[in-house]
């Protein structure tokens, strides 16, 4: 019985020491995301910016272009975008225009532990146009 109690107490002490060591380890610090990266004027404003700048290619009457452009990119602490990758596109000329528009846009960076940091995010733009 004394052996069981001794091992129980030893186990509890070892567990406590490991937990205490982990909480002081800077590699295991808690990350608090204060803000996700976003377009400062809002999503609707970003959609309108792309809509107003996008030039559709000439197509025959009755042609329908529709789909989703899905981009992945990094928002840097200085608000610029890098590593813009097209994950899904509609048409090469439209996809490239949207990528070029996004290169000129500034996003509010992610804030973690009250510090601006680089963070990857995704953006999708749905479009539909019928040529009349």
TORVODREN-133733 format. One line per 8 residues: for each residue x, y, z of N, C-alpha, C. Coordinates in pm, 1 decimal. Layout:
residues N
X/Y/Z/X/Y/Z/X/Y/Z; ...;
end
This chain:
residues 132
82.4/-118.6/0.0/0.0/0.0/0.0/87.4/125.8/0.0; 195.5/123.2/80.1/285.5/238.6/83.8/349.5/260.1/-52.6; 378.4/152.8/-122.5/439.1/162.1/-253.9/344.3/230.6/-352.8; 217.4/194.5/-347.8/117.5/254.5/-437.3/104.8/403.2/-408.9; 100.4/441.3/-283.3/89.8/582.5/-245.9/215.5/657.2/-290.5; 333.0/596.4/-269.2/458.2/659.8/-309.3/460.0/686.0/-459.9; 423.5/586.0/-539.9/423.4/602.5/-684.8/317.7/702.8/-730.1; 204.2/707.3/-661.4/99.1/804.5/-695.0/148.3/946.0/-671.5;
212.0/968.1/-556.4/264.6/1100.7/-524.3/377.5/1136.3/-620.7; 465.7/1043.5/-649.6/576.2/1068.5/-743.3/521.9/1103.2/-881.4; 421.1/1032.0/-926.1/360.6/1058.3/-1056.6/299.7/1198.2/-1061.1; 228.3/1236.6/-956.3/168.2/1370.0/-950.2/274.6/1478.8/-951.5; 382.5/1459.3/-877.7/489.6/1558.6/-875.9/557.3/1570.4/-1011.9; 582.9/1459.0/-1078.1/643.1/1462.4/-1211.4/550.2/1530.2/-1311.6; 423.1/1500.8/-1304.1/325.8/1563.6/-1394.0/323.1/1713.7/-1372.2; 323.6/1757.4/-1247.9/322.1/1899.5/-1216.0/446.7/1968.3/-1268.9;
562.6/1905.6/-1252.4/687.7/1964.7/-1299.5/690.2/1977.9/-1451.2; 637.2/1879.4/-1523.8/634.0/1887.2/-1670.2/541.0/1998.4/-1715.0; 427.0/2011.6/-1650.9/332.4/2117.0/-1686.3/393.5/2253.6/-1659.9; 459.3/2267.9/-1548.1/521.6/2394.4/-1513.3/632.5/2429.1/-1613.0; 710.3/2332.5/-1654.5/818.2/2356.4/-1750.4/761.6/2398.3/-1884.8; 650.9/2339.7/-1927.7/591.9/2374.6/-2056.4/538.3/2516.9/-2056.3; 482.9/2562.2/-1946.6/425.6/2696.2/-1943.4/533.5/2804.4/-1949.4; 656.3/2773.8/-1910.5/765.1/2869.8/-1916.7/844.2/2861.8/-2047.2;
814.6/2765.4/-2128.2/886.3/2743.1/-2253.1/836.2/2841.4/-2359.1; 921.8/2930.7/-2413.4/875.8/3028.1/-2513.5/827.7/2962.8/-2643.0; 868.5/2840.3/-2670.6/823.2/2771.3/-2791.4/676.1/2732.3/-2782.3; 623.5/2719.5/-2661.4/485.8/2676.8/-2642.1/396.9/2790.2/-2591.1; 433.9/2914.2/-2621.2/353.9/3025.9/-2572.9/218.2/3029.2/-2641.7; 121.9/3082.9/-2574.8/-12.5/3092.0/-2629.7/-16.1/3205.0/-2731.2; -70.7/3177.0/-2849.8/-82.5/3277.0/-2954.7/-224.5/3330.8/-2952.4; -236.5/3460.2/-2937.9/-366.6/3525.3/-2937.5/-377.9/3606.9/-3065.2;
-473.7/3569.5/-3149.5/-496.5/3643.4/-3273.7/-591.5/3757.2/-3240.4; -539.7/3880.2/-3244.5/-621.1/3996.5/-3215.0/-698.5/4043.4/-3337.7; -642.7/4016.3/-3457.8/-707.1/4061.9/-3580.5/-662.1/3974.6/-3696.9; -756.1/3929.9/-3777.0/-725.8/3856.8/-3899.7/-695.2/3958.9/-4009.3; -618.8/3920.5/-4112.7/-595.4/4014.3/-4222.0/-726.7/4041.6/-4295.2; -747.4/4167.5/-4334.7/-870.7/4204.6/-4403.5/-850.3/4332.9/-4482.8; -939.8/4354.4/-4578.0/-939.2/4479.5/-4654.6/-1002.3/4586.9/-4566.2; -931.6/4697.6/-4539.3/-979.6/4795.4/-4441.4/-1118.7/4852.9/-4471.2;
-1152.6/4872.2/-4597.9/-1283.0/4930.7/-4632.0/-1395.0/4827.1/-4630.8; -1360.3/4700.3/-4614.5/-1460.8/4594.5/-4608.6/-1465.6/4510.6/-4735.0; -1523.9/4392.0/-4722.8/-1531.2/4299.0/-4835.8/-1610.6/4356.4/-4952.7; -1722.5/4423.1/-4922.8/-1805.3/4479.1/-5030.3/-1727.3/4582.5/-5111.6; -1648.6/4663.4/-5044.6/-1567.6/4763.9/-5113.9/-1462.0/4697.4/-5202.2; -1404.3/4586.5/-5155.4/-1305.8/4514.6/-5236.2/-1371.9/4453.1/-5359.4; -1490.9/4395.9/-5342.9/-1565.0/4342.7/-5458.4/-1592.5/4453.7/-5560.0; -1634.2/4569.1/-5511.4/-1664.6/4681.1/-5601.5/-1539.2/4733.0/-5670.8;
-1427.1/4736.1/-5600.4/-1301.1/4779.4/-5660.7/-1264.9/4688.7/-5778.3; -1273.6/4557.9/-5756.0/-1242.9/4462.7/-5863.7/-1345.0/4476.3/-5976.2; -1472.0/4485.9/-5942.8/-1578.1/4498.4/-6043.6/-1554.0/4619.7/-6132.6; -1516.2/4733.4/-6072.5/-1496.6/4857.0/-6149.0/-1369.2/4855.4/-6232.7; -1268.0/4783.2/-6190.6/-1141.4/4780.6/-6264.7/-1132.8/4667.4/-6366.6; -1216.4/4565.9/-6353.2/-1208.4/4447.9/-6438.3/-1259.8/4478.9/-6578.8; -1180.7/4445.4/-6678.9/-1217.9/4462.6/-6820.3/-1237.3/4324.1/-6880.4; -1361.5/4294.1/-6916.7/-1390.4/4163.8/-6974.6/-1343.5/4159.6/-7119.4;
-1292.3/4044.4/-7163.3/-1248.4/4031.4/-7302.6/-1370.4/4028.0/-7395.5; -1347.5/4061.9/-7521.4/-1455.4/4057.5/-7621.3/-1494.0/3912.0/-7647.2; -1622.7/3887.3/-7648.9/-1675.4/3752.4/-7673.7/-1796.1/3764.4/-7766.2; -1831.6/3656.5/-7834.4/-1952.0/3658.7/-7918.8/-2078.4/3680.7/-7835.0; -2178.5/3739.1/-7899.5/-2306.5/3765.7/-7832.9/-2365.8/3635.6/-7779.7; -2419.7/3640.5/-7658.1/-2481.0/3523.0/-7596.8/-2385.5/3439.8/-7512.8; -2256.8/3470.8/-7520.4/-2158.5/3396.7/-7442.3/-2174.5/3430.2/-7293.3; -2162.3/3329.3/-7210.9/-2172.2/3347.6/-7066.1/-2037.6/3313.3/-7002.8;
-1985.9/3407.2/-6926.1/-1865.6/3380.3/-6845.7/-1910.6/3382.6/-6700.8; -1888.5/3273.3/-6631.9/-1922.2/3270.8/-6489.7/-1830.3/3174.1/-6417.9; -1815.3/3197.0/-6289.1/-1732.4/3109.3/-6208.4/-1676.0/3183.8/-6090.2; -1574.0/3124.6/-6033.4/-1511.7/3177.6/-5913.1/-1361.9/3183.4/-5932.5; -1302.9/3296.6/-5896.4/-1158.1/3310.4/-5892.6/-1118.5/3299.2/-5746.4; -1034.4/3201.3/-5716.3/-992.0/3176.3/-5578.6/-841.4/3200.1/-5569.4; -802.6/3292.0/-5481.7/-662.2/3327.7/-5464.4/-616.1/3298.7/-5322.6; -489.9/3263.5/-5310.5/-423.6/3251.0/-5181.8/-308.3/3350.2/-5183.2;
-288.1/3423.1/-5073.9/-178.6/3519.5/-5068.4/-139.1/3545.8/-4924.1; -17.9/3600.1/-4908.9/33.1/3638.2/-4777.6/14.0/3788.2/-4759.5; -36.1/3826.5/-4643.7/-45.9/3967.1/-4606.3/70.4/3994.2/-4511.0; 159.5/4083.8/-4552.9/278.3/4115.9/-4472.9/245.5/4221.4/-4367.3; 330.2/4235.0/-4265.8/305.7/4335.5/-4161.4/294.5/4478.5/-4215.7; 356.4/4506.9/-4332.0/346.7/4641.4/-4390.4/221.8/4658.9/-4476.9; 129.6/4562.1/-4474.8/-0.1/4564.3/-4544.2/6.6/4524.3/-4691.2; 123.7/4494.1/-4743.2/133.6/4453.4/-4883.1/103.6/4304.6/-4897.2;
70.9/4264.6/-5021.1/39.4/4125.1/-5051.4/154.0/4063.3/-5130.4; 191.6/3940.5/-5095.2/294.2/3866.9/-5168.9/247.3/3723.6/-5188.6; 321.5/3651.1/-5269.2/292.9/3509.5/-5296.4/147.7/3487.7/-5337.6; 100.0/3569.0/-5431.1/-37.5/3554.5/-5479.1/-42.4/3434.4/-5572.0; -124.0/3335.7/-5534.7/-134.0/3210.9/-5610.1/-279.4/3190.4/-5652.1; -299.2/3162.9/-5780.3/-432.7/3133.2/-5832.1/-464.2/2987.2/-5803.0; -567.6/2963.0/-5723.2/-607.8/2826.6/-5690.5/-718.7/2777.0/-5782.6; -802.7/2868.9/-5826.1/-911.0/2834.6/-5918.4/-939.3/2958.2/-6001.7;
-955.5/2939.4/-6130.5/-978.2/3053.0/-6217.8/-1095.4/3031.9/-6311.4; -1125.6/3137.0/-6386.9/-1236.5/3134.7/-6481.6/-1182.5/3136.7/-6624.1; -1097.8/3234.8/-6651.1/-1037.3/3251.9/-6783.4/-905.2/3325.3/-6762.9; -802.4/3287.4/-6837.1/-667.8/3340.7/-6812.7/-662.1/3492.8/-6805.2; -723.9/3561.9/-6900.6/-713.7/3709.0/-6901.5/-783.4/3770.4/-6780.4; -896.8/3715.7/-6741.0/-968.9/3766.2/-6623.6/-891.0/3734.2/-6496.4; -841.6/3611.8/-6486.1/-763.8/3571.1/-6368.4/-644.0/3663.2/-6349.1; -572.3/3691.9/-6457.7/-452.5/3775.5/-6448.2/-488.0/3918.3/-6408.9;
-598.8/3968.7/-6459.1/-641.5/4103.4/-6420.2/-670.1/4111.4/-6270.4; -739.2/4011.3/-6218.7/-771.9/4011.5/-6075.6/-644.0/4001.5/-5992.0; -549.0/3919.3/-6035.8/-420.2/3910.0/-5965.1/-350.5/4046.3/-5966.6; -349.3/4114.4/-6081.3/-284.4/4246.0/-6090.0/-355.0/4349.7/-6002.4; -486.2/4344.7/-5997.0/-560.5/4436.4/-5909.4/-522.5/4410.1/-5764.2; -517.0/4282.7/-5725.7/-484.8/4248.1/-5586.7/-342.7/4289.0/-5549.6; -250.8/4290.2/-5645.9/-113.1/4332.6/-5617.7/-106.7/4478.7/-5574.0; -203.1/4558.2/-5619.2/-202.5/4700.6/-5586.1/-281.3/4733.1/-5459.6;
-348.8/4634.6/-5402.0/-434.3/4655.8/-5285.7/-353.9/4641.7/-5156.3; -389.1/4720.9/-5057.4/-328.5/4710.9/-4923.4/-432.0/4652.2/-4828.5; -391.8/4550.1/-4754.4/-477.3/4487.3/-4654.2/-429.7/4528.3/-4515.1; -518.4/4525.7/-4419.2/-476.5/4541.3/-4279.1/-413.5/4408.7/-4238.0; -294.5/4410.8/-4179.6/-226.2/4285.7/-4147.3/-289.3/4212.9/-4028.4; -253.1/4087.7/-4014.6/-294.3/4010.8/-3897.4/-217.9/4062.8/-3776.4; -285.5/4065.9/-3662.9/-221.4/4108.2/-3538.8/-229.7/3991.5/-3441.6; -113.5/3942.9/-3400.5/-105.5/3833.6/-3303.2/-21.7/3880.1/-3185.9;
-74.3/3859.9/-3067.1/-6.0/3905.7/-2944.8/33.4/4052.4/-2957.2; -58.2/4132.6/-3014.9/-41.2/4277.9/-3032.3/74.8/4316.6/-3123.3; 114.4/4225.7/-3214.1/223.0/4252.1/-3308.1/175.7/4217.9/-3449.5; 193.7/4308.5/-3548.1/158.5/4274.2/-3686.7/248.8/4161.0/-3736.6; 187.7/4059.5/-3798.2/262.7/3944.5/-3847.8/216.2/3907.6/-3988.1; 300.5/3834.1/-4058.2/266.3/3780.6/-4190.0/166.6/3666.9/-4170.8; 62.0/3665.2/-4254.6/-35.0/3556.9/-4246.9/-91.8/3530.0/-4385.6; -109.4/3402.8/-4414.1/-169.3/3361.2/-4540.4/-320.5/3367.1/-4527.3;
-384.5/3412.6/-4632.8/-530.1/3416.1/-4635.2/-578.6/3383.5/-4775.5; -705.8/3357.7/-4788.0/-764.4/3324.7/-4918.3/-875.9/3423.4/-4948.0; -898.0/3445.7/-5077.7/-1001.2/3538.0/-5123.1/-1068.2/3477.3/-5245.7; -1199.5/3486.3/-5251.3/-1270.2/3437.3/-5369.2/-1355.6/3548.6/-5427.7; -1359.7/3552.3/-5557.9/-1439.5/3651.8/-5631.2/-1528.9/3576.6/-5727.5; -1659.7/3590.4/-5708.2/-1757.8/3524.2/-5795.0/-1797.8/3622.2/-5904.9; -1801.9/3572.0/-6026.3/-1841.7/3660.0/-6134.9/-1931.6/3586.9/-6233.7; -2013.5/3667.8/-6299.4/-2102.2/3615.9/-6405.3/-2129.3/3730.2/-6501.0;
-2107.2/3707.1/-6629.3/-2134.8/3808.1/-6731.0/-2184.9/3739.0/-6855.3; -2297.6/3788.9/-6905.7/-2352.1/3742.2/-7032.7/-2337.0/3856.3/-7133.8; -2278.5/3823.3/-7247.6/-2258.8/3921.2/-7352.9/-2387.1/3936.7/-7432.5; -2434.4/4060.1/-7445.9/-2558.3/4087.3/-7522.8/-2527.5/4153.9/-7653.2;
end
